[in-house]
C-alpha cells in the first residue's frame, strides 16, 4: 500500500520552490536585514523620546531620526518576511517596496528640508533610495516568468 507524498493543498512542485532561495528572496532578505539593522542602530543614536525631525543623527552619510528609524524597521521587516514566506510573496513585497523607494527617490528632493519632510531626508538618502529601488525592481524584472497565452 502506498501513500501519496503530497496532499491536494500542497502539490509536489510547490515544495522545492518554497525552500529554494531565489534571487528575489535573497534580495529581499539581504536588503531587509540591512534596513532592520540601520533602524535599530538609528534608535541607539537618536533615542525614542523626541520624535521631531530636529532630533536627528547621522549614520555614515545618512541622516536619521526616530520616524526615519520606524520607516527603516517597517520596510526592512516587510522585505524579510516576504523573503521568508517564499518566492512569490518575496516578488510581491520586493515590487511594492521597490516602487515605494522609487517614489521616495523622485519626491524626496522636493521635500528635503521642508515641513513636509518628517523623516529628515538628506542628499545621500536620495541616491540610496534609487539604488534600493533599482536592486529590488531589477531583480523582480530580471526573474519574471513568461505567462502562457
Secondary structure, DSSP 8 states (H G I E B T S, - for coil): ----SS-SSS-HHHHHHHHS--HHHHHHHHHHHHHHHHHHHHHHHH-SS--STTSEEEETTEEEEHHHHHHHHHHHHHHHHHHHH-HHHHHHHHHHHHHHHHHHHHHHHHHTTSTT-TT---HHHHHHHHHHHHHHHHHHHHT------
